[in-house]
Amino acid sequence: MQPLQCGLDRAATRHQHRGTMIRTSLAFAFAALTTTAIAGENFLVYFGTSTNAKNGSKGVYVARFNTATGELTEPQLAVEAGNPGFLAIHPSKKFLYACGDVTKADGKKAGGISAFGIEKGSGKLTLINQAATAGAGPCHVSVDKTGKMATIANYGSGSIGSFAIQEDGSVSPEVSFFQHEGSGADPKRQAGPHAHSVNFSPDNRFAFACDLGLDKVLIYKADPATGKLTPNDPPFAKTPAGGGPRHLAFHPSGKFLFVNNEMGMSETVFAYDADKGALTEVETVSTLPEADRGKKGLSTAESVAHPNGRVVYVSNRTHDTIAVFACDPATGKLTLLENVPVEGKIPRNICLDPTGKWLIAAHQDSATAALFKVDQDSGKLTFTGTKVNVPGSICVRFLALD
């Protein structure tokens, strides 16, 4: 890498007017090389689940996956836990965090965040500690790029919170909490706020909270040193009325952000101003084939951007498909390419492996997860025939093995 670095540096010196382009290209090149070097071929795959007597799930499950062969093993229980629906892995690869049921110091049950240590090799998890949230119905957890803070979204109460992460992976008591206020266009689904996710910006300066009940993406400043969030100015961006924003994904360039609207069966593209943390709507497009647009009772679940910047995927939860969009890297605009049967019932989280060659879809109601191969030219998906058993399957996360 050193000769490449020196050569590029000399070129930048000779051609100052192209300096910005060269630095940007260099950054992408090194990011790609680093990802490949760290990732290798062997991964652990963690599955977050909903746990109840009916589906038989007991907690977080783990499988093994090889990116060269596409071999995915049957998941095994990594740790018993109550409703560890969504997961986040610490950048050190030593810790995993789940939102769900926790036990407070007084012995009472509550919602919150659980911190687990990851056993190297086996992938088994050991509880480190738990912290309760002041909100109700936690449904999403994220960890910032530095690994110093975590956020949680509470769907039930329409609120978000943040926690500081200690050196040993443990989480502090909640250090910031924000109760969202207001309502949306749909009196049944949007009578009040319903925070559905919180995600950090690529530069780690901001956190974006999708609130289904408000038709807003609320914007906060992030302070990893303290683990705290503070409201940004501008404080939010609006999504289409009655759409119900749920989850989001950033374009790998950092210039665009994609939000799936759960109720509206649509994807909203925003242009992102990294200096201000501001979002400006570019367009909103349907995630359904034309023949099914306007049908009632359908919902989306997840948005994923391919690392090549040319494809975006959205899971259509009750349509049991994955919408595959071509993305224009210059404008962020989307063109629907296909709707692929998801090979299960009620797809929730969909997740690309770090190489971008494979996608796993978690099926909540059929208690399975399916593996798809990604065409590297078009981004289209092909079911591999591999489907594994995961009771109450909701979330998928990859962890590279050293």
Sequence and secondary structure as in RCSB ss.txt:
>XXXX:A:sequence
MQPLQCGLDRAATRHQHRGTMIRTSLAFAFAALTTTAIAGENFLVYFGTSTNAKNGSKGVYVARFNTATGELTEP
QLAVEAGNPGFLAIHPSKKFLYACGDVTKADGKKAGGISAFGIEKGSGKLTLINQAATAGAGPCHVSVDKTGKMA
TIANYGSGSIGSFAIQEDGSVSPEVSFFQHEGSGADPKRQAGPHAHSVNFSPDNRFAFACDLGLDKVLIYKADPA
TGKLTPNDPPFAKTPAGGGPRHLAFHPSGKFLFVNNEMGMSETVFAYDADKGALTEVETVSTLPEADRGKKGLST
AESVAHPNGRVVYVSNRTHDTIAVFACDPATGKLTLLENVPVEGKIPRNICLDPTGKWLIAAHQDSATAALFKVD
QDSGKLTFTGTKVNVPGSICVRFLALD
>XXXX:A:secstr
 HHHHHHHHHHHHH GGGHHHHHHHHHHHHHHHHHHHHH SEEEEEEEE   TTT   EEEEEEEETTTTEE   
EEEEE S   SEEE TTSSEEEEEEEEE TTS EEEEEEEEEE TTT  EEEEEEEE SSSSEEEEEE TTSSEE
EEEETTTTEEEEEEB TTS B S  EEEE     S TTT SS  EEEEEE TTSSEEEEEETTTTEEEEEEEETT
TTEEEEEEEEEEE  TT  EEEEEE TTSSEEEEEETTTTEEEEEEEETTTTEEEEEEEEESS GGGTT SS  E
EEEEE TTSSEEEEEETTTTEEEEEEE TTT  EEEEEEEE SSSSEEEEEE TTSSEEEEEETTTTEEEEEEE 
TTT  EEEEEEEEE TTEEEEEEEE  
